[in-house]
Amino acid sequence: MSDSGGRTGIDRRTFIRRASIAGAVAWTAPVLLDSLMSPAAAASVGKFSTGEVVSSTSSKAGTQPGATGGFTNAVSSSQVVIILIAASWPNDGSNAQAVSSITGPFSSTTLIQTMASSNGPWLQQGSGSTGSNTAYSHHMYAYYAVGNNTTTAVKVAFTKAPNRATVTAFTVSGATTSGPIGSKSTASDTSSPYATPTFNIGGATAGRAMVAFGALSDTGAGVSWTPPTGFTELADLSATDAAQSNGNIDMAAAFGPAAASTSAGAAVANPWATIAFEIK
């Protein structure tokens, strides 16, 4: 519409509509700016997010792994703690090496998965009893627990002290604390030429989180893992001694969206094993 002077104007309804749009922009802009200026958030997938990660390693023969650092913030009873362990023992044949205790900011733990039945090893390596050809067996364990509102460090002990071990633990928020683990699976490749490490969950549920836990054996030095695409690396730990190469072990853990199959890269071609599981 226009007035008698030929100036263009707008009716009252149009003015109110435009003012409403401008008002919406004015309200949303500060929220956007605040999010850009905040510290980086923890890794998240759907309703799940990870918090602080603590870890420890041990490479002295016949010693239990040391305790991780304590958590900075108390692990609440609404949070799940995931504990991942990789270890190796010399001259134990195919005997199981059981975890005897796990303590931390929780009252008890529940086993999620091992690489073999009865805590058996996923790989026997070497054939001798001394030096660089010592026969070692390699083991992997995944546990979960529910927080008890403390910051206690995580401590793992075995029925027989290993020669090499790595431990990592981290918190997960937004998951159910009653039966928080969904589908799970294992994979391994112990014969050269080695395929790319894979993490497989049949029937993965969209919107859930997935933990990809992998271990390499017989590494002469620390190995760099590349997490699966779209995943956040939580840990890459090694317990190595070049004089005892068959007992060396390197582990990595990553957190991302649940998928039927995903893969990670490793800097060397070595025997590997993986455990994957959903968080629900």
Backbone torsions as a table, in degrees:
resi	resn	phi	psi	omega
1	MET	NA	162.2	179.5
2	SER	-140.3	154.1	178.6
3	ASP	-91.8	-176.4	-174.5
4	SER	-66.9	-17.6	178.1
5	GLY	-89.2	3.6	177.5
6	GLY	84.7	6.8	179.2
7	ARG	-82.2	138.9	-179.5
8	THR	-81.3	137.1	178.7
9	GLY	-131.8	-176.7	177.4
10	ILE	-129.2	152.7	178.7
11	ASP	-79.0	170.4	-174.5
12	ARG	-62.7	-39.9	-179.0
13	ARG	-62.6	-44.9	179.9
14	THR	-63.3	-40.2	180.0
15	PHE	-61.2	-44.7	-179.2
16	ILE	-64.2	-41.6	-179.4
17	ARG	-62.1	-44.9	-179.9
18	ARG	-66.1	-37.0	178.3
19	ALA	-64.6	-36.8	179.0
20	SER	-63.8	-43.1	178.8
21	ILE	-62.0	-45.9	179.1
22	ALA	-60.7	-39.3	178.7
23	GLY	-62.8	-40.2	179.4
24	ALA	-61.8	-42.1	178.4
25	VAL	-62.9	-43.0	-178.8
26	ALA	-61.3	-33.0	-179.8
27	TRP	-78.8	-36.8	-174.1
28	THR	-81.3	-28.6	-176.7
29	ALA	-57.2	-45.8	179.3
30	PRO	-61.3	-34.1	178.3
31	VAL	-63.7	-43.0	180.0
32	LEU	-64.3	-45.8	-179.9
33	LEU	-62.6	-40.0	179.5
34	ASP	-61.9	-40.8	-178.8
35	SER	-68.3	-33.4	-179.6
36	LEU	-72.2	-27.8	-176.3
37	MET	-92.2	-10.3	-178.9
38	SER	-75.3	157.4	175.1
39	PRO	-61.0	155.9	-179.3
40	ALA	-57.3	135.6	-178.9
41	ALA	-79.6	163.8	175.4
42	ALA	-68.1	160.4	177.8
43	ALA	-59.7	136.0	-177.8
44	SER	-139.6	150.6	175.9
45	VAL	-141.2	113.3	-178.2
46	GLY	58.9	-124.5	-178.8
47	LYS	-89.1	-1.5	-176.3
48	PHE	-100.0	144.2	173.8
49	SER	-144.4	149.2	177.7
50	THR	-95.5	154.5	176.7
51	GLY	-114.4	-138.7	-176.1
52	GLU	-66.5	144.6	177.8
53	VAL	-115.4	129.7	176.9
54	VAL	-122.9	151.6	-175.4
55	SER	-154.0	167.6	175.4
56	SER	-155.9	159.5	175.5
57	THR	-137.2	161.6	176.1
58	SER	-145.0	128.8	178.2
59	SER	-131.4	11.6	176.5
60	LYS	-92.3	129.9	-174.6
61	ALA	-56.2	133.3	172.9
62	GLY	68.6	28.9	177.8
63	THR	-121.6	145.5	176.3
64	GLN	-71.3	150.8	177.4
65	PRO	-60.3	144.5	176.5
66	GLY	-72.5	167.5	178.0
67	ALA	-74.5	149.1	173.0
68	THR	-71.3	173.4	169.5
69	GLY	-68.6	157.5	177.1
70	GLY	-74.1	156.6	176.6
71	PHE	-72.3	141.6	179.5
72	THR	-67.0	-42.1	179.9
73	ASN	-110.7	145.8	178.2
74	ALA	-58.0	136.0	179.1
75	VAL	-85.2	111.5	-172.1
76	SER	-76.6	165.5	179.9
77	SER	-72.0	-3.3	175.5
78	SER	-99.0	1.7	-179.4
79	GLN	-108.9	147.3	175.2
80	VAL	-101.3	138.9	175.4
81	VAL	-107.7	128.4	175.3
82	ILE	-103.4	130.2	179.2
83	ILE	-119.9	122.5	-177.9
84	LEU	-118.7	132.6	-173.4
85	ILE	-134.4	135.1	171.5
86	ALA	-131.0	136.5	-176.1
87	ALA	-154.2	161.3	177.5
88	SER	-140.5	151.9	-178.7
89	TRP	-131.9	145.6	176.2
90	PRO	-91.3	148.4	169.2
91	ASN	54.4	36.5	-179.9
92	ASP	-110.6	10.5	180.0
93	GLY	54.7	-129.9	-179.6
94	SER	-106.3	15.5	-177.5
95	ASN	-66.8	141.6	176.9
96	ALA	-72.4	141.8	174.4
97	GLN	-116.1	99.1	-171.6
98	ALA	-81.1	148.2	169.8
99	VAL	-73.9	123.0	-177.4
100	SER	-90.4	-28.7	178.6
101	SER	-162.1	150.0	171.5
102	ILE	-137.3	123.9	176.9
103	THR	-121.2	154.8	-178.0
104	GLY	173.5	-157.0	-178.3
105	PRO	-80.6	50.9	-177.7
106	PHE	-158.5	164.6	-178.3
107	SER	-94.3	-25.5	-179.6
108	SER	-158.8	164.8	179.3
109	THR	-125.0	158.2	177.2
110	THR	-127.3	130.4	179.3
111	LEU	-68.6	129.9	175.1
112	ILE	-91.5	-51.5	-173.4
113	GLN	-165.9	145.2	165.2
114	THR	-118.9	172.3	179.6
115	MET	-81.3	-11.9	-178.7
116	ALA	-152.0	160.4	-179.5
117	SER	-63.5	150.2	177.7
118	SER	54.4	35.0	178.9
119	ASN	62.0	22.7	179.3
120	GLY	-69.0	165.8	-176.3
121	PRO	-79.0	155.9	174.5
122	TRP	-92.7	-10.3	-179.2
123	LEU	-155.4	132.7	168.1
124	GLN	-103.0	128.5	-175.3
125	GLN	-137.2	139.5	-177.3
126	GLY	84.5	160.9	-177.5
127	SER	-132.1	-7.5	-177.9
128	GLY	-97.6	-171.8	-178.7
129	SER	-120.0	-5.2	179.4
130	THR	-140.0	161.6	172.8
131	GLY	64.7	-154.5	-174.2
132	SER	-70.9	-11.4	179.7
133	ASN	-102.4	14.1	178.8
134	THR	-57.3	136.5	177.7
135	ALA	-75.4	123.8	177.8
136	TYR	-121.3	152.6	169.8
137	SER	-121.9	144.9	-173.0
138	HIS	-116.7	139.1	-174.1
139	HIS	-132.6	151.3	175.3
140	MET	-134.7	143.6	-179.7
141	TYR	-141.4	140.4	173.8
142	ALA	-128.3	131.1	179.9
143	TYR	-130.1	161.0	168.4
144	TYR	-132.3	160.3	177.8
145	ALA	-151.6	168.3	177.5
146	VAL	-112.7	132.8	-175.4
147	GLY	-59.7	154.0	179.1
148	ASN	-124.7	27.3	174.5
149	ASN	67.1	32.4	174.2
150	THR	-125.8	175.1	179.0
151	THR	-113.6	18.3	-173.5
152	THR	-53.6	137.3	174.3
153	ALA	-64.9	156.2	178.5
154	VAL	-92.2	132.0	-178.8
155	LYS	-130.8	127.3	-179.8
156	VAL	-115.8	138.5	175.1
157	ALA	-133.7	148.4	-179.6
158	PHE	-115.3	162.0	177.4
159	THR	-65.0	-26.7	174.9
160	LYS	-135.1	125.4	-176.0
161	ALA	-61.6	132.0	-178.5
162	PRO	-80.4	169.6	172.6
163	ASN	-89.1	-29.0	178.7
164	ARG	-138.9	142.1	177.3
165	ALA	-159.7	147.4	172.1
166	THR	-134.2	141.0	-178.5
167	VAL	-134.8	134.5	171.3
168	THR	-137.0	145.9	178.5
169	ALA	-139.6	145.4	178.3
170	PHE	-151.5	158.4	-179.0
171	THR	-96.3	152.5	175.2
172	VAL	-129.5	128.3	177.1
173	SER	-108.4	151.3	177.1
174	GLY	91.5	-2.6	179.2
175	ALA	-95.9	159.2	172.8
176	THR	-67.6	145.6	177.9
177	THR	-95.4	-3.3	177.5
178	SER	-108.6	104.1	-177.7
179	GLY	63.6	58.1	-173.4
180	PRO	-78.8	-1.4	-176.6
181	ILE	-103.6	129.2	178.5
182	GLY	-98.3	-134.1	-178.8
183	SER	-61.6	148.1	-179.8
184	LYS	-148.7	159.6	-179.7
185	SER	-162.6	167.7	176.2
186	THR	-129.2	160.2	175.2
187	ALA	-153.4	157.1	177.8
188	SER	-160.7	161.4	174.3
189	ASP	-146.3	112.8	-175.5
190	THR	-118.2	10.3	-179.5
191	SER	-126.7	127.4	178.5
192	SER	-70.2	144.7	-0.4
193	PRO	-75.3	140.8	-173.3
194	TYR	-87.3	134.0	176.5
195	ALA	-77.5	170.9	176.2
196	THR	-67.2	134.2	177.4
197	PRO	-56.9	131.4	-178.3
198	THR	-122.4	155.9	177.9
199	PHE	-129.8	116.3	-172.5
200	ASN	-122.9	133.7	172.3
201	ILE	-132.8	108.6	176.6
202	GLY	-68.9	135.7	178.6
203	GLY	69.0	34.7	179.5
204	ALA	-57.2	143.5	-177.9
205	THR	-99.2	123.5	-179.9
206	ALA	-58.9	138.8	179.1
207	GLY	91.9	-12.0	177.4
208	ARG	-88.4	164.9	176.8
209	ALA	-95.7	158.5	179.7
210	MET	-133.1	135.8	174.1
211	VAL	-103.6	125.7	177.8
212	ALA	-108.0	111.7	-174.4
213	PHE	-118.8	118.6	-176.8
214	GLY	-130.7	154.5	177.5
215	ALA	-138.2	142.0	173.6
216	LEU	-115.2	147.1	177.0
217	SER	-115.5	166.1	174.8
218	ASP	56.9	47.0	177.3
219	THR	-100.9	128.5	-177.4
220	GLY	-77.6	-15.8	179.2
221	ALA	-155.2	174.2	179.4
222	GLY	-56.8	139.4	-177.7
223	VAL	-111.3	138.2	178.1
224	SER	-95.6	120.9	176.1
225	TRP	-94.0	145.6	171.0
226	THR	-106.1	118.3	-176.9
227	PRO	-62.9	158.7	173.2
228	PRO	-56.2	152.3	179.5
229	THR	-56.7	131.7	179.3
230	GLY	84.4	1.3	-179.5
231	PHE	-101.4	155.8	174.7
232	THR	-105.1	125.3	178.5
233	GLU	-71.7	131.6	179.7
234	LEU	-103.0	-31.9	-178.6
235	ALA	-159.4	150.5	172.0
236	ASP	-147.9	95.7	-171.2
237	LEU	-118.9	145.6	176.4
238	SER	-135.4	144.8	173.6
239	ALA	-124.6	100.6	-169.1
240	THR	-131.4	153.8	174.3
241	ASP	-154.8	112.3	-174.6
242	ALA	-58.1	-26.3	-179.8
243	ALA	-72.9	-17.4	-179.3
244	GLN	-128.8	59.2	-170.3
245	SER	-59.2	-36.3	-177.3
246	ASN	-65.8	-21.0	-178.9
247	GLY	-95.3	-5.3	-179.3
248	ASN	-68.3	147.2	-178.3
249	ILE	-148.1	139.5	179.3
250	ASP	-128.6	136.0	179.8
251	MET	-129.1	152.5	175.8
252	ALA	-140.5	152.1	177.7
253	ALA	-138.1	142.9	179.7
254	ALA	-141.8	159.5	-174.3
255	PHE	-130.7	127.9	-178.2
256	GLY	-165.5	-168.7	-177.9
257	PRO	-72.8	138.6	179.7
258	ALA	-60.6	136.1	-179.4
259	ALA	-146.0	150.7	179.7
260	ALA	-62.6	-33.2	179.1
261	SER	-156.9	134.8	174.3
262	THR	-148.4	166.7	-175.1
263	SER	-140.4	160.0	179.0
264	ALA	-128.5	158.3	177.2
265	GLY	-100.5	154.0	175.5
266	ALA	-133.4	148.2	-173.5
267	ALA	-71.7	-18.8	-179.9
268	VAL	-131.6	158.2	175.7
269	ALA	-94.2	104.2	-177.9
270	ASN	-142.1	165.0	173.4
271	PRO	-55.6	140.2	-179.1
272	TRP	-142.2	163.1	174.2
273	ALA	-147.2	152.5	-179.5
274	THR	-138.5	148.9	169.6
275	ILE	-124.8	131.8	178.0
276	ALA	-128.6	143.2	177.0
277	PHE	-155.7	154.0	178.0
278	GLU	-90.8	153.1	171.5
279	ILE	-114.3	131.5	-175.4
280	LYS	-125.6	NA	NA
